[in-house]
Amino acid sequence: MTKNTLNRATRKDVAREAGTSVAVVSYVINNGPRPVAEATRLRVLEAVKKTGYRPNSVARALASGTSKTYGLVVPNISNAFIASFAHALQQEALSNGMVMLLGDAGDSRKRELELINTLLSQQVDGLFYTSVDRHPYIDLIQASGTPLVMLDRVDPSLNVNILRVDERKAAHQVTTHLLSHGYQEVGMICGPLERLNTQERLAGWRQALVDFGVVERPEWIFPAAYSREGGFDAAMQMLKNGALPRALFASNETQAIGCIRALAEHHISVPEQVALVCFNGTEQSAFHVPSLTTVRQPVREMAKRAIAMLTAPQGEAQLSEFAHQLEIGESCGCALHRSRNAG
């Protein structure tokens, strides 16, 4: 018997090919609950291969109470930080014998809802979730009884597990480092203004300006998509306005890279003419030219903690907040600052 390309093979097909009962096929596939003679087991496995049989994961989940899968819903996987965190979560899940199903919303709230419904219908054992905007579909997930960890800042009163970094504090620290070089004209490329993480990063940037007595100029705040294109367009808007700030805080790594590209096209060098720092750097920050001064999140440790939170007995919601790490690169102008002081 060969694999039927039109109709999906069933356990009955396997049993017929192996010359045994459907129950015995089930015992082999599920590794129990009853023992099967080795010769019979090998015959069943050979029949599985010949028929092309694949177990129905949803049916197995309903029968066993576990699907051995987690779901991950993110706004846009093209974001370098989100991709690095997704990779860390995937590796941690695999090390725990689980498979991660990725749902990329492509910055669409409608698609995000479709992905959540699809993953819930697949009987995933838990969801990791970062929403496109500040109105996540938490009620829907909680109503399903599926364990959930939000990878974002949401209202703690929602009684949901939350794993996050203090983005306001991180933005304040990296902006403080920039201001320590004496810059007085400081702008920001932020994310979409309706996003909660944008508001947190803006607040940290603003507080650093206040601490250093630097005047905030609203015309130097440039909302943009969290992408290279967003950073590029923001820099082009600055150039169109005819006045560049001496220093910039980009609210993520990809925006910083896009900004530097736009400036380079106009023969404006970083950090000599415009110093720059950014948030949510990844490993590629160190390999960019110039290397980026950035705040990084400990994605591996966060992934381990996220899995632990998801698998913990369901009860009172947990809040786990991680410290960030400032990594000094060339883009902030540290080398220029040191050479001037030495001179």
N, C-alpha and C positions, 0 to 999 in steps of 0.2 A: 504493500500500500504506500502511495506517495502522498505528499502534502497537497491538500486541496486548496487551490489558490482562491476559490470563490467562496467556500464555506469554512468558517473557523472550526478547527478540530475540537472535539469534546473528549471527556474522559471515557465515554462509551467507545469512541473510536480507538483510543489507546488500549482499552480493555480487550476489544475485539482483536486488535493487532497482536497483543501480548498473550492472548488466549487465557485471560484471567477475568476476575470480576471487577466491577467499577470500585467496589469497596477496597480491594487490594491496591488498585491504582491510587486511590486516595491515601492509603497508608504510606505508600512509597513517596508520593509528592509531599505529604505533610510530615514525613518522618515519624509516623505514629498515627493513632495511639497503640496499634498492635504491631508486633514484629512481623517481618516478612523475610522468607528464606532468601539468601543471597542470590541464588540463581534466578529466582522469580523477580527480585528487585532489579537485577541487571536486564532481564527481559523487558520489564516495564520501562526502564530508562531508555532502552533501545527503541521501544515503540513510541515513546515521547518524541525522540529525535526524528523518527521516520514520519510521524504524522504531523509534526510541527506544532504540537499542542503547547499552548501557553495558558497557565492558570489565570482565571478571572480574579484580578486583584481586589475588586470591590466585593465580590462574593466571599472571598477569603477573609476580607476585613470584617464583613458582617458576621461570619462564622467564628472567627478567632477573637474579635474585639480589637484587633490592631492591624493597620495596613503597612506598618514598617516604613511609613513615609511622613515627612513633614512638608508643609507648604511655606513658601517665602514670597511675599508680595512686596514689590518695591516700585517707586515712582518711575525710574528709568535706569536700566542696567548699564547704559552708556556712560553714566557718571562713574568716574574712576574710583572714588571712595566706595560707592555702593557696590561696585563690582568686586573690589578687594574684600569687603565685608561679606558679600555673598559667597565668595570663594572660601573664606575662613569658616563660615557656617556649614558649607557643603562638606569640607574636610572633617570638621568635628562631628557632623551627623554620620558620615561614613564610618568614622572610627567607633561610633556607637551602634553600628549595624543598621543604620537608617539611610534612606534615600531622600534627597531634597528635591522637591518640585518647584521650579522657579516660575513666578508670575510677574512679567514686566508690563506695567500699566502704560508705559509710553507717555507719561504725564497726562493721562486721560482718566478723569474720575469715573466715567461710564465704564471704561475697560477695567478699571480697578474692581468695581462691583462685580463684573462678569467673572473675573479671575477668582475672587473670593468665593462666589457661588460654585464655580467649577471645582475648586479645591475642596470645599466642604462636601460636595457630592461624591468626591473621590475617597471620602472617609479618612482624610489625613489625620494623623495622631496629634497634630498641633500646628499652629500657624505662627510665623514670625512676620511682622507687618510694619511697614513704613508707608504712611498715606501720602497721596498726591497733595492734599491740602489739609486744612485744620478741622475737617469734618470727617474723620475716619468712620468706617462702618463697624464700629465696635459692638453695637447692639445685636447686629446680625450674627456675628461670630459667637458672642456670649449665649445667644438664644439656642445655638446649635450644640452647646456644651463642649465645644472644641477648645482645648487649652490654647492660650494666646500669650505672646510676648510682643509688646509694642517696642519698636526700635526707634523711638522718637519721644519728644516731649509732648505729653498729653496731660489732661487734667487728672491728678491723682484720685479725685473723688469718683472716677469712673470704675474704680475697683478692678484694675487690670494690671498685670505684670508690666513693668516699664524698665527698659534698659537704656541708658543714655549717658552722654557727656554733658557737663555744664557748659553749654555753648556760649553763654554770655561771658562767663569767666575766661574761657579760652580766647574769645575775640578780644576781650580786654587785655589779656596778657600779650598777644601777638601785636596788637596796636601799640601797647605801651613800649614794647621793644622798638618798634618803628619810631615812635616819638622820642625815644631816648637819644636818638641821633641829632635831635634839634630841629627837625622839620616842623614848619608852622603851617604849611598849606597841605592839608591831608584830606583826600577824598576816599570814597568807598564804592566798590562795585558790589552791590548786594543782590540777593535773590528776589523773586517776585514778592511784592510787599505784603500780600495776603498770607504768606507762609509763616507759620510760627517760628521756624528756625531762622528765617530772615529777621524777624523782629528781635529775637534773642541776640543775634550777631550785631545788629544795628545798635542795640542797647549797650553791648560791651564796647563797641567802637566809640560811641558817644561818651561813655563814662571815662574812657581813657583820654579823650580830648579835654574833658572838664578837668581831669586830674592834672593835666599839663598846661592848662590855661590856653588851649588852642581853640580858636573860634570855629564853630561848625558852620560850613557853608552849604546850604541845601542844594545849590546848583551842582555841587560836587558829589552828590549821592546818585548813583546810577543803577536803578533796578534792572536786572537782566536774568535770563534763563541760566540755570546752573549747568552751563555747557561752554565749550570752547567758542562756539558761535556767539553765545551771550557775552562773554568777555571781550571778544573781538568787536562786536557791535557797540558795546559800552565805550571802549577806547575810541572808536571811530566817532562816536557822539561827542566825546570830550574834544577831539581834534576839530570837529565841526564847530563847536562852541568857541574855539579860538583861545582857550586858556586851560592849560594843564596844571593840575595840582603837582606839587613837588614829590608827594608820596601817596601811595594807594594801599588800601586793604581790600583784597579780593576775597569774597566770602566762600570760594572753594578753589581747588587746585586747577580745575579745567578752565574756569573763568580767567585765572591768572595767566595760563598758557595762551589763551586766545587774546588777551590784552597785550601781552608781550609781542605776539605776532603782529598785531595791528600797529603798535608803536614802531616795531622794526621796519615795517613797510614805509614808514615816514621818517626813517633814519633817526629815531629817538631811542637812545640806549637806556637799558636798565642794568644797574641802578644809577648810572652817572647822571642821567637827566630826570628820571622818574624812579624813585625807590618803591619797592613793592613787597608786601607780605601776603600770605593767604591762609585760609582755613582748610581743614580736611585734606591734608597732604597724604600722598601714598609713597610707595617706594620710588616712583618715577620722579618725584620732586628733586631728588639728589642727582638725577641724570639729565635734568633739563639744563639748558644754557641760556641764562645763568641758572645755577641751582637755586631752588626756591626756599626762602625762609618761611616756615609753615608750622601750623599746629597739627599734630597727628594724634589719632585715636588708637588705642591698643587693640586692634581688631581681633587678634588671636585670643587674647584673654577675654574679650567681650563675647566672642563666639562660644567659648567654653561656658561662660556664665549664663548665656542665653539658653543653651541646651539644658543646663542644670535647672534653670527656672521653669522651663517648659515641662520637665519630667518630675518636678517636685509634686508632692501631694497637693491637690487643689484645695485651697483654703483662703487665708487672707492674702491679698495681692502683695507682691514684692516690688520694691523700688531699688534698683541697683544703678549707682552712678559711678562712672569711671573718671579717673584723672586723665588729663591730656598731657601731651609732651611737646614742648617747643623745640624745633630743630632749626638751627641757624644755617642758612645758605648764603649765597652771594647776592640775591636780589634785593635785600634790605639795605645794602651799602655798608655793612660792618667793616669791610676791608678799606673802603674809602674813608670812613670815619676814623679808623685807627691810623691810617697814613697821614691824615691831616693833623691829628693830635701829635703824632711823632714828629711832624715837620715843625 
